[in-house]
Amino acid sequence: MLKLAVIMPRIIISVREYGDDQSKFASVEFLKVWLTLNAGISIIPIAGFILNTSLKINSDSF
């Protein structure tokens, strides 16, 4: 996973330098999706942890 994170920007930079407008647009869209997926993957455990702690607090009060 980490290797992909390192390789991705390099691929996109090379496409921007040598590609036509359509491939540039595609690379930008792909980068957006890539960043969104990475953000989603990193947010899920945090959201789960917050949900868990709030549920524990609620159950303790009853």
Secondary structure, DSSP 8 states (H G I E B T S, - for coil): -HHHHHHHHHHHHHHHHHS-HHHHHHHHHHHHHHHHHHHHHHHHHHHHHHHHHHHHHHHHH-
